[in-house]
């Protein structure tokens, strides 16, 4: 049995599940030469025209730029820059309606052409002397993204390091009306093959397979002629069936291999790029010509001159329609893309971008509006034509129910949104629109989940940081407290030592000054005792009663007629003598006690001697008062006896 490669060499083709055969309607544009538009008045250049992230803006409003000058820079592997399609002035950088089904505004650079079409300096690469890294950098710097589908950055596919068995060039262009790739192959087949040569240098595949539908005989002949001198370049005419241009479907047609659900073609050793992408790679590497324009099919019965047009990136759809003779209809619609996978434009100011391949302006008769949506009759026609072998009816139910778990179980993201299911649906249910909304919801939920996880991680990191700072503060406070405690202990010990030293010094000083102070105190006390004795003697002399006789008689008042008797005078004298004796005895006792106290103080060594006033002995004043009272009583008694 021949090997797979031998079967491919022999020209064998396989088939894929499902598919439909809508009318192609390509004849009115396929056989015409590519038209060249004049410069539009304004070019609206969105920053992001591919799957990935937008680059950083390099220009400012009011700045003049040259043709081919980069307007953004790519600082991420998923970013490719955009360039000035012609020379002119940047007049605005802001929001503008985007070429997307949502028509949401996106950041856009508005360029006013100056008509000079002045190029920046160009530096072509020599393919024989350039290494792969330089070529990949040139592809990325030239802003090349996939031009036949979602716009995946071309340098990522061309820079894969896994072994590649087959490089497939997609030239099928299966959707009705669209003939831009057909016209490009007829006009630039040699350049396309040069781009394939560059890709082979980067990927080193075993063989190159170029798939093209059998309704493009002129383009097929041009490619076969351009590849005639290259071994292992095989141009294969595949049957006309929609969507044979799908990535997984074309792989199955040419190699019989199926890409597993959720996997990529490189996982089975295959890389696929569009013919337009190969053409742009050749121009970028060999001519240093960034991706500034592309061929767009402008067709429909409302146009007087439908044709393929080479339009600059950023050209408004209104200018393309005007160039092709658009006859406005009040109830007409303009579709960006083909009738199967395109979307209706809400505004004609939407610009052409790198992935735009068709502008369709049909009449009401040509493409009538869809009828009212009816209930599903479960005819299974959608499942029969699904090229991805999905179950569109179940996907519809779970899309309406917003059940992401079930949608994932039924492989919603394997849907290529080809529209074959909606095309055959007798109930005219817009199945693809439900799938697109469900995908958008799931992507939004995933983004929110990622944001929530990031927010949770930031919150946990913040809490960890706060806890760490708290622990650090507590540790610092503990260290400071320990340091203060140690300092206080050191200070208390120092104070205790200082106090002890002070007490010792005070004691020594007291012992030094004690003898002098004691002698002074004793001298003062002796002087006080002498004063007390003199005072007592004086009081006793002044208050003593007079002797009996003439002298005492003379002391009596001359007015007093009564004279004291000898007995009463004698009694009073005796009482006074007794009082004097008691006073003298008390004074003597006090003096003896003071002398004893002085002697006691002299026998001991006190730390400090304080003078004290004797309180235990009787006060001499009290004794003198008692003697006076006794004399008064004696006198009173004598008076009473006389009476």
Secondary structure, DSSP 8 states (H G I E B T S, - for coil): ---HHHHHHTT-----S--B------HHHHTS--EE----S-EEEES--SBS---EE---TT-EE-BT-BSEE--STT----B-SSSEEEEEEEEEE-SSTT--EEEEEEEEE-S---B-------TTT--HHHHHHHHHHTT-B-SSSS-BBHHHHHT--S--SEEEEE----STT--HHHHHHHHHHHHHHHHHHHHHHHH--SEEEEEEETT-HHHHHHHHHHTTTSTTEEEEEE---BTTTSHHHHHHHHH-----TT--GGGGTEEEEEHHHHHHHHHHHHH---S-EEEEEEE-TTBSS-EEEEEETTBBHHHHHHHTTB---TT---EES-TTT-EE-S-TT-B--TT--EEE---TTTS-------------HHHHH-TT---HHHHHHHHHHT-HHHHHHTTGGG-----HHHHH-TT---HHHHHHHHHHHHHHHHHHHHHHHHHHHHHHHHHHHHHHHHHHHHHHHHHHHHHHHHHHHHHHHHHHHHHHHHHHHHHHHHHHHHHHHHHHHHHHHHHHHHHHHHHHHHHHHHTS---SSHHHHHHS-TT------HHHHHHHHHHHHHHHHHHHHHHHHHHHHHHHHHHHHHHS--S--------SS--HHHHHHHHHHHHHHHHHHHHHHH-
